[in-house]
Amino acid sequence: TSVLRITNQGNVGIGTTGPSAKLHVSSGAFGGTLPTEPNFIVEDSNNSIISILSPNTAGGYIQFGDPESATVGQLAYLHTDNSMRFNTNGNERVIITNTGNVGIGTTGPTSVFGGSRTVLEVAGNGASYLPEFVMRAGSNYTQRDWAFSLGNPTSWDTDLRLNLGSSNLLTIKNSGNVGIGTTGPGYKLHVSG
């Protein structure tokens, strides 16, 4: 049996005599049709595992690049704090901490209440990039979009808003005033319409 095969096309096969990529590592057929475009295939008839091993003082990385930047995208696991990090367009966008907290737009997601809570923190980046959580029924159903968002922090307008499509349904001001049908409630409960 052949352990290593190099084809006349320059493909290298380990554990296979018919490599379908520049490097094809096989511990058994996976039961489907192999793709023809990849440069690297790991195939197994059971679980396929790729290990990236590094010391406690370092990290493991998978990087994605283009002609403008060799590291425009990145998936990283840092052993120094046991966090998983995702970069797009050269910037860190998402972190999963060693406690399971998830941060989008922040590198340190924490609970505002303290303690050992699991947190999903979505942080804005100033007045131009305010945090917003959107639930969408589909691209053709904008009237069914639900959105939770914060107001403009540079003007101390830190409202919490609930919208359906482009219509504001509920506004909670940082003063504690609640508006239904109005974005400027003047009372503890202000109903308009």
The 8 nearest C-alpha neighbors of each residue, nearest first, counted from 0:
[[1, 2, 16, 14, 3, 15, 4, 13],
 [0, 2, 3, 16, 4, 14, 15, 13],
 [3, 1, 14, 13, 0, 4, 15, 12],
 [4, 2, 13, 12, 1, 14, 5, 11],
 [3, 5, 12, 11, 16, 6, 13, 1],
 [6, 4, 11, 10, 9, 12, 7, 3],
 [5, 7, 8, 9, 10, 4, 11, 18],
 [6, 8, 9, 5, 10, 11, 4, 18],
 [9, 7, 6, 10, 5, 21, 11, 20],
 [10, 8, 6, 7, 5, 11, 21, 20],
 [11, 9, 21, 6, 5, 8, 20, 18],
 [12, 10, 5, 22, 4, 21, 18, 23],
 [13, 11, 18, 23, 4, 15, 3, 24],
 [12, 14, 3, 24, 15, 2, 25, 23],
 [13, 15, 25, 2, 26, 24, 12, 3],
 [16, 14, 12, 13, 17, 25, 18, 24],
 [15, 17, 4, 18, 12, 1, 14, 3],
 [16, 18, 15, 19, 12, 4, 6, 23],
 [19, 17, 12, 23, 20, 10, 11, 15],
 [20, 18, 35, 23, 17, 33, 10, 21],
 [21, 19, 38, 22, 23, 39, 18, 10],
 [20, 22, 10, 38, 11, 39, 23, 9],
 [23, 21, 11, 39, 20, 12, 10, 38],
 [22, 24, 40, 12, 18, 20, 39, 41],
 [25, 23, 13, 41, 12, 14, 40, 42],
 [24, 26, 42, 14, 27, 43, 15, 41],
 [25, 27, 43, 14, 42, 44, 24, 28],
 [28, 26, 43, 44, 25, 29, 42, 45],
 [27, 29, 44, 30, 43, 42, 25, 26],
 [28, 30, 44, 43, 31, 42, 27, 45],
 [31, 29, 28, 32, 44, 27, 33, 43],
 [32, 30, 29, 33, 28, 34, 44, 42],
 [31, 33, 34, 30, 29, 35, 28, 19],
 [32, 34, 31, 35, 19, 29, 40, 30],
 [35, 33, 36, 32, 37, 19, 20, 40],
 [34, 36, 37, 19, 33, 20, 38, 32],
 [37, 35, 34, 38, 20, 19, 39, 33],
 [38, 36, 39, 20, 35, 40, 34, 21],
 [37, 39, 21, 20, 22, 36, 40, 23],
 [38, 40, 22, 37, 20, 23, 21, 41],
 [41, 39, 23, 24, 42, 22, 20, 37],
 [40, 42, 24, 25, 23, 47, 39, 43],
 [43, 41, 25, 29, 24, 47, 40, 26],
 [44, 42, 27, 26, 45, 29, 47, 28],
 [43, 45, 29, 27, 28, 26, 46, 42],
 [44, 46, 43, 47, 29, 27, 26, 42],
 [47, 45, 43, 48, 44, 42, 29, 26],
 [48, 46, 43, 42, 45, 41, 49, 44],
 [49, 47, 50, 46, 41, 43, 42, 45],
 [48, 50, 51, 47, 41, 52, 46, 42],
 [51, 49, 52, 48, 59, 53, 47, 60],
 [50, 52, 59, 49, 53, 60, 58, 61],
 [51, 53, 50, 59, 54, 58, 57, 55],
 [52, 54, 58, 57, 59, 51, 55, 78],
 [55, 53, 56, 57, 52, 58, 78, 59],
 [56, 54, 78, 57, 79, 53, 58, 77],
 [55, 57, 79, 54, 78, 58, 53, 77],
 [58, 56, 54, 55, 78, 53, 77, 79],
 [59, 57, 77, 78, 76, 53, 60, 75],
 [58, 60, 76, 75, 51, 53, 77, 52],
 [61, 59, 75, 74, 62, 76, 58, 73],
 [60, 62, 74, 73, 75, 63, 59, 72],
 [61, 63, 73, 70, 72, 60, 74, 64],
 [64, 62, 72, 70, 73, 71, 69, 61],
 [65, 63, 69, 70, 71, 68, 72, 62],
 [64, 66, 68, 67, 69, 71, 63, 70],
 [67, 65, 68, 69, 64, 71, 70, 63],
 [66, 68, 65, 69, 64, 71, 70, 88],
 [69, 67, 71, 70, 65, 64, 66, 89],
 [68, 70, 64, 65, 71, 63, 66, 67],
 [71, 69, 64, 68, 72, 63, 62, 89],
 [72, 70, 89, 88, 64, 68, 69, 63],
 [73, 71, 87, 63, 86, 70, 62, 89],
 [74, 72, 62, 86, 61, 85, 63, 75],
 [73, 75, 85, 61, 60, 84, 86, 62],
 [76, 74, 60, 84, 59, 83, 73, 77],
 [75, 77, 83, 59, 58, 82, 84, 78],
 [78, 76, 58, 81, 82, 79, 80, 75],
 [77, 79, 81, 55, 58, 80, 57, 56],
 [78, 80, 56, 77, 81, 55, 57, 58],
 [79, 81, 78, 82, 77, 97, 96, 76],
 [82, 80, 78, 97, 77, 79, 76, 96],
 [81, 83, 96, 97, 77, 80, 95, 76],
 [82, 84, 76, 95, 75, 94, 77, 96],
 [85, 83, 94, 75, 93, 74, 76, 82],
 [84, 86, 74, 93, 91, 73, 92, 94],
 [87, 85, 91, 73, 90, 72, 92, 89],
 [86, 88, 72, 89, 90, 71, 91, 92],
 [87, 89, 71, 90, 72, 86, 70, 91],
 [88, 90, 71, 87, 72, 86, 70, 91],
 [91, 89, 86, 87, 88, 92, 71, 72],
 [90, 92, 86, 85, 93, 87, 84, 89],
 [91, 93, 104, 86, 103, 85, 90, 87],
 [94, 92, 103, 85, 102, 84, 91, 104],
 [95, 93, 84, 102, 101, 83, 96, 106],
 [94, 96, 101, 83, 100, 82, 99, 84],
 [97, 95, 82, 99, 100, 98, 94, 101],
 [96, 98, 81, 82, 99, 95, 80, 100],
 [99, 97, 96, 100, 117, 95, 115, 82],
 [100, 98, 96, 97, 95, 101, 117, 118],
 [101, 99, 118, 96, 117, 95, 98, 119],
 [102, 100, 95, 119, 94, 118, 108, 120],
 [101, 103, 120, 108, 94, 105, 93, 119],
 [104, 102, 93, 121, 105, 92, 120, 122],
 [103, 105, 122, 92, 121, 102, 123, 93],
 [106, 104, 102, 103, 107, 122, 108, 121],
 [105, 107, 94, 102, 108, 104, 93, 103],
 [108, 106, 105, 109, 102, 96, 94, 101],
 [107, 109, 102, 120, 100, 101, 105, 106],
 [110, 108, 107, 118, 111, 120, 100, 113],
 [109, 111, 112, 113, 118, 116, 108, 114],
 [110, 112, 113, 109, 114, 118, 116, 108],
 [111, 113, 110, 114, 116, 109, 115, 118],
 [114, 112, 110, 111, 115, 116, 109, 117],
 [113, 115, 116, 112, 110, 111, 109, 117],
 [114, 116, 117, 113, 110, 98, 118, 109],
 [117, 115, 114, 118, 110, 113, 112, 109],
 [116, 118, 100, 99, 115, 119, 98, 110],
 [117, 119, 100, 110, 120, 116, 101, 109],
 [118, 120, 101, 102, 100, 121, 108, 117],
 [121, 119, 102, 108, 118, 103, 122, 101],
 [120, 122, 103, 104, 102, 130, 119, 123],
 [123, 121, 104, 130, 105, 103, 120, 124],
 [124, 122, 129, 130, 128, 125, 104, 121],
 [123, 125, 128, 129, 122, 126, 127, 104],
 [126, 124, 127, 128, 123, 129, 152, 153],
 [125, 127, 151, 128, 129, 153, 152, 124],
 [126, 128, 125, 129, 124, 123, 151, 130],
 [129, 127, 124, 123, 125, 126, 130, 122],
 [128, 130, 123, 126, 127, 124, 131, 125],
 [131, 129, 123, 122, 121, 148, 149, 128],
 [130, 132, 148, 147, 133, 129, 146, 149],
 [131, 133, 147, 146, 148, 134, 130, 145],
 [134, 132, 146, 145, 135, 131, 147, 144],
 [133, 135, 145, 144, 146, 136, 132, 143],
 [136, 134, 144, 137, 133, 145, 143, 141],
 [135, 137, 140, 143, 144, 134, 138, 141],
 [138, 136, 140, 135, 139, 141, 144, 143],
 [137, 139, 140, 141, 136, 135, 144, 143],
 [140, 138, 137, 141, 136, 142, 143, 135],
 [139, 141, 137, 142, 143, 138, 136, 144],
 [140, 142, 144, 143, 164, 139, 138, 135],
 [143, 141, 164, 140, 144, 163, 165, 145],
 [142, 144, 141, 140, 164, 136, 163, 145],
 [145, 143, 135, 164, 141, 163, 142, 134],
 [146, 144, 163, 134, 162, 133, 164, 143],
 [145, 147, 133, 162, 132, 161, 148, 134],
 [148, 146, 161, 132, 160, 131, 133, 162],
 [147, 149, 131, 160, 159, 130, 146, 132],
 [150, 148, 159, 158, 157, 160, 130, 129],
 [149, 151, 157, 158, 156, 152, 159, 148],
 [150, 152, 156, 126, 153, 154, 157, 155],
 [153, 151, 155, 154, 157, 156, 150, 126],
 [154, 152, 155, 151, 126, 125, 156, 157],
 [153, 155, 156, 152, 151, 157, 150, 126],
 [156, 154, 152, 153, 157, 151, 150, 173],
 [157, 155, 151, 150, 154, 152, 158, 153],
 [156, 158, 150, 152, 155, 149, 173, 151],
 [159, 157, 172, 150, 149, 171, 156, 173],
 [158, 160, 149, 171, 170, 148, 157, 172],
 [161, 159, 170, 148, 147, 169, 158, 149],
 [160, 162, 147, 169, 146, 168, 167, 170],
 [163, 161, 167, 146, 168, 166, 145, 164],
 [162, 164, 145, 166, 144, 165, 143, 167],
 [163, 165, 142, 144, 166, 141, 143, 162],
 [164, 166, 163, 162, 167, 142, 144, 141],
 [167, 165, 163, 162, 164, 168, 180, 161],
 [166, 168, 162, 169, 161, 163, 165, 180],
 [169, 167, 162, 180, 161, 179, 166, 163],
 [168, 170, 179, 161, 178, 160, 167, 180],
 [171, 169, 160, 178, 182, 177, 159, 172],
 [170, 172, 177, 159, 158, 176, 175, 178],
 [173, 171, 158, 174, 176, 175, 170, 177],
 [172, 174, 175, 158, 157, 171, 176, 156],
 [175, 173, 172, 176, 171, 187, 177, 158],
 [174, 176, 172, 173, 171, 177, 187, 186],
 [177, 175, 187, 172, 186, 174, 171, 184],
 [178, 176, 171, 188, 187, 170, 184, 189],
 [179, 177, 184, 189, 170, 181, 169, 190],
 [178, 180, 169, 190, 181, 168, 191, 189],
 [179, 181, 191, 168, 190, 192, 178, 169],
 [180, 182, 178, 179, 183, 191, 184, 170],
 [181, 183, 170, 178, 184, 180, 167, 169],
 [184, 182, 181, 185, 178, 170, 172, 189],
 [183, 185, 178, 189, 186, 176, 177, 182],
 [186, 184, 183, 189, 176, 187, 188, 178],
 [187, 185, 188, 189, 176, 184, 177, 178],
 [186, 188, 176, 177, 189, 175, 185, 184],
 [189, 187, 177, 186, 176, 178, 190, 184],
 [188, 190, 178, 184, 186, 177, 179, 187],
 [191, 189, 179, 178, 180, 188, 192, 181],
 [192, 190, 180, 181, 179, 189, 178, 184],
 [191, 180, 190, 181, 179, 189, 168, 178]]
